[in-house]
């Protein structure tokens, strides 16, 4: 059995549990590892104005907003890259088709009576 450091144990009145086990359980349940990292008490404003003015954003709210803006900018940039790639692919296909058509048109043509009959019509 491995030695247990004192700071890994959360002592409760009825039992003691390893903190890393608790964190693993929280993560496996889809919860944040630190229960104080987010939630209504940490995300909500500390106070409200009686006249209805909005309260200033908290530090974590500002960080979250900036992160969301970064994500949005990356999404827009990647969408533009996808549009460019699609358009380029279409242009390449069109150029290849034109090149094939040019090749077909530049092939040797029959001489003689066949040529003169087609041109008279």
N, C-alpha and C positions, 0 to 999 in steps of 0.2 A: 504494500500500500504506500502511495506517495505521501510525503509530508504535506500538511495543509498549512498555508500561511494564515496568520490571524486576520489579515485584511480581506481575505476571501470569504469569511464567514459572516453571515448576517444573523445575529442572535435574536430570536423571538422568545416570547414567554413560554411557548409550548414546543418549539423545536428550533433546530439550527439547520440552515440550508446553505450550500455553497452558492456564492453570488454568480459564478460563471454558469452553474446549472440553471439558475433563475433566468439569466440572460439568454441562454440557449432556448429555454422554454418560451420566452417572450418572442424571440425571433422566429421560432417554429410556428407560433400562433399568428404571425403576421404583425406583431406589435413592435414598436421601437425597442431597442435593447435597453435604453435608459428611459424609465417611465416618466421622468421629469423633462424629457427633451421636447415634447410637444403635447398639446392638449388645450382644453378650454381655459385652464387657469394660467398657463404660460403663454398662450397665443392671444388671449383676449386683452383688452385695454385695462390698465390699472385703475382708471377712473373715467368718468364721463362728465361732460359739461351740462349743467342744468338747462342752458339756453339752446341745446341741440347742436352746438358746434362739434365738428368731428375732432376726435382726439388724435394727437400725432402718432405716427406709426412707431411700433416698438422695433428694437434692433433686429430681432429675428424676422419680423414681418418685412422689414426693409431688405434683409438678405434674401428672403424667399422671393420677394418681388423682383429683385435684380437677377436672381437665378432663373426665374421664369422668363424674364426678358431675354436673357442669354439663350435659353432654349428656343424661344420664338425666333430670334435672329438666326440661329443655326438651322432651324427648320426652313425658314424663308430662303436662306443661302443654298441649302441642299435641294430644295424644290427648283430653284433657278438652274442649278447644275443638271438636274434631271431633265428639265425642259430643253436645255442646251444639248444634252446628249441625245435626246429623242430627235430633235430637229437635225442634228448632225448626221445621225444614222439615216434618216429619211433622205437627206441630201446625198449621202453616199450611195444609197440604193438608186436614187434617180440618176445620178451621174453614171453609175454602172449600167443602167438600162439604156441611157443615151449612147454610151460607148458601144454597147452591143448593137444598137440600132444603126449607128454610124458604120460599124464593121459590116453589117448585113448590106447596107446600101452601097458600100464601096467594093463589093465583090465584083468579079468579072461578069459582064453581061453578054448574052448571046449576040452574035453579029449576023449581018445579012438581012434576009427577008423578014425574019421575026421582029427585028428592031424597027424596020421601016413600016411594017404593018401596025405596030403598036403606036408609033408616033403620029400616024395619019388619023387615027380614031379620035 
